[in-house]
Amino acid sequence: MINPSNGKIEFRVATSIADYLFLRRLRNAVRQQLTNDTAKLGYLRQFRFYISRPAGLEIHIAWLRGRRAGYLLLRRAEGTCYVTEAVAKRFRRQGIGLAMVRFAIGRAAELTAEIRASNTVSIELHRAAGFYPLALDGAIVTYRYRRSGATTA
Ligand SMILES: CC(C)(COP(=O)(O)OP(=O)(O)OC[C@H]1O[C@@H](n2cnc3c(N)ncnc32)[C@H](O)[C@@H]1OP(=O)(O)O)[C@@H](O)C(=O)NCCC(=O)NCCS
C-alpha cells in the first residue's frame, strides 16, 4: 500500500455546509456500491439531513493536504456500530480507506460493515483491516470487527 505520501490524514467531524456538499457529491458518485439507500440525493434532502442529522450517527471527513478526500459514517444501532466509507476517486489507493477503517476501529469495540458481495475492493479493504465475514444475505455480505476482549460496541 502506498502511504499517503506528502501528508497525514486528518479526521474532522462534518459540521459545515461545504462538508455536507462534499458528502452529497461523493455519496452520489458511489451510490451504486452502497447497500441501503442507493437513490440519488438531491440538495433539499441533503439540506434536511444537515439540519436534523439522525441521532447516533457520526460523520467524519478525511482530509489530506488540506483537501477533503473521503468520508466515514458511523451509526450506532442494534448493539453494534455500522461503518461505511468512501474515498474520492483521485485519492484512492493511497491508504486513506484503510486509515478511515482503522480510525473507526479506534472509536468502537465492535464494528459491522454491510458490503455488496460484488464490491471486492471494499471486501479487500475490510479484510485488510481485520474484519471477518459473518453472514451472507443474498447480494450483501456482513463483515464484523471485534476488538479482542470486547463484548459490545
Ligand atoms: C473502498 C474504498 C473506500 C477504498 O479506499 P482506498 O483509499 O482506495 O483504499 P486503500 O488505499 O486504503 O486500500 C486499502 C486496501 O484495500 C484494498 N484495495 C483498495 N483498492 C483496491 C482495488 N482497486 N483492488 C483491490 N484491492 C483494493 C487493498 O487490500 C488495499 O491494500 P493495499 O493497497 O496494501 O493492497 C474506495 O475504493 C471507495 O470509495 N469505493 C467506493 C465506495 C465503496 O465501495 N465504499 C464501501 C461501501 S461498503
The ligand as an SDF file (V2000), in Angstrom:
LIG
                    3D

 48 50  0  0  0  0  0  0  0  0999 V2000
  -13.4090    1.0220   -0.8880 C   0  0  0  0  0  0  0  0  0  0  0  0
  -12.6230    2.3560   -0.8650 C   0  0  0  0  0  0  0  0  0  0  0  0
  -13.1390    3.1950    0.3040 C   0  0  0  0  0  0  0  0  0  0  0  0
  -11.1240    2.0350   -0.6630 C   0  0  0  0  0  0  0  0  0  0  0  0
  -10.4370    3.2910   -0.4770 O   0  0  0  0  0  0  0  0  0  0  0  0
   -8.8790    3.4630   -0.7670 P   0  0  0  0  0  0  0  0  0  0  0  0
   -8.4360    4.6870   -0.0900 O   0  0  0  0  0  0  0  0  0  0  0  0
   -8.6170    3.3640   -2.2270 O   0  0  0  0  0  0  0  0  0  0  0  0
   -8.2730    2.1600   -0.0530 O   0  0  0  0  0  0  0  0  0  0  0  0
   -6.7700    1.9780    0.4470 P   0  0  0  0  0  0  0  0  0  0  0  0
   -5.8260    2.6790   -0.4670 O   0  0  0  0  0  0  0  0  0  0  0  0
   -6.6870    2.3220    1.8920 O   0  0  0  0  0  0  0  0  0  0  0  0
   -6.5750    0.4090    0.2640 O   0  0  0  0  0  0  0  0  0  0  0  0
   -6.5400   -0.4580    1.3920 C   0  0  0  0  0  0  0  0  0  0  0  0
   -6.6280   -1.8800    0.9290 C   0  0  0  0  0  0  0  0  0  0  0  0
   -7.9010   -2.1170    0.3060 O   0  0  0  0  0  0  0  0  0  0  0  0
   -7.7200   -2.9970   -0.8220 C   0  0  0  0  0  0  0  0  0  0  0  0
   -7.9770   -2.2660   -2.0690 N   0  0  0  0  0  0  0  0  0  0  0  0
   -8.1590   -0.9350   -2.2260 C   0  0  0  0  0  0  0  0  0  0  0  0
   -8.3910   -0.6380   -3.5290 N   0  0  0  0  0  0  0  0  0  0  0  0
   -8.3370   -1.8290   -4.1930 C   0  0  0  0  0  0  0  0  0  0  0  0
   -8.5120   -2.2030   -5.5560 C   0  0  0  0  0  0  0  0  0  0  0  0
   -8.7950   -1.2920   -6.5060 N   0  0  0  0  0  0  0  0  0  0  0  0
   -8.4200   -3.5100   -5.8730 N   0  0  0  0  0  0  0  0  0  0  0  0
   -8.1550   -4.4480   -4.9420 C   0  0  0  0  0  0  0  0  0  0  0  0
   -7.9870   -4.1420   -3.6160 N   0  0  0  0  0  0  0  0  0  0  0  0
   -8.0760   -2.8720   -3.2630 C   0  0  0  0  0  0  0  0  0  0  0  0
   -6.2740   -3.4630   -0.7700 C   0  0  0  0  0  0  0  0  0  0  0  0
   -6.2120   -4.5820    0.1080 O   0  0  0  0  0  0  0  0  0  0  0  0
   -5.6220   -2.2640   -0.1400 C   0  0  0  0  0  0  0  0  0  0  0  0
   -4.3800   -2.5480    0.4590 O   0  0  0  0  0  0  0  0  0  0  0  0
   -3.0650   -2.4990   -0.4570 P   0  0  0  0  0  0  0  0  0  0  0  0
   -3.0600   -1.1530   -1.1280 O   0  0  0  0  0  0  0  0  0  0  0  0
   -1.9740   -2.6970    0.5320 O   0  0  0  0  0  0  0  0  0  0  0  0
   -3.2020   -3.6010   -1.4590 O   0  0  0  0  0  0  0  0  0  0  0  0
  -12.7660    3.1200   -2.2130 C   0  0  0  0  0  0  0  0  0  0  0  0
  -12.3990    2.2590   -3.2770 O   0  0  0  0  0  0  0  0  0  0  0  0
  -14.1640    3.6380   -2.4600 C   0  0  0  0  0  0  0  0  0  0  0  0
  -14.5120    4.7380   -2.0390 O   0  0  0  0  0  0  0  0  0  0  0  0
  -15.0020    2.8510   -3.1680 N   0  0  0  0  0  0  0  0  0  0  0  0
  -16.3700    3.2820   -3.4850 C   0  0  0  0  0  0  0  0  0  0  0  0
  -17.2540    3.3370   -2.2520 C   0  0  0  0  0  0  0  0  0  0  0  0
  -17.3630    1.9940   -1.5520 C   0  0  0  0  0  0  0  0  0  0  0  0
  -17.4240    0.9390   -2.1680 O   0  0  0  0  0  0  0  0  0  0  0  0
  -17.4190    2.0790   -0.2000 N   0  0  0  0  0  0  0  0  0  0  0  0
  -17.6160    0.9340    0.6450 C   0  0  0  0  0  0  0  0  0  0  0  0
  -19.0810    0.7730    0.8920 C   0  0  0  0  0  0  0  0  0  0  0  0
  -19.3610   -0.6660    1.9290 S   0  0  0  0  0  0  0  0  0  0  0  0
  1  2  1  0
  2  3  1  0
  2  4  1  0
  2 36  1  0
  4  5  1  0
  5  6  1  0
  6  7  2  0
  6  8  1  0
  6  9  1  0
  9 10  1  0
 10 11  2  0
 10 12  1  0
 10 13  1  0
 13 14  1  0
 14 15  1  0
 15 16  1  0
 15 30  1  0
 16 17  1  0
 17 18  1  0
 17 28  1  0
 18 19  1  0
 18 27  1  0
 19 20  2  0
 20 21  1  0
 21 22  1  0
 21 27  2  0
 22 23  1  0
 22 24  2  0
 24 25  1  0
 25 26  2  0
 26 27  1  0
 28 29  1  0
 28 30  1  0
 30 31  1  0
 31 32  1  0
 32 33  2  0
 32 34  1  0
 32 35  1  0
 36 37  1  0
 36 38  1  0
 38 39  2  0
 38 40  1  0
 40 41  1  0
 41 42  1  0
 42 43  1  0
 43 44  2  0
 43 45  1  0
 45 46  1  0
 46 47  1  0
 47 48  1  0
M  END
$$$$
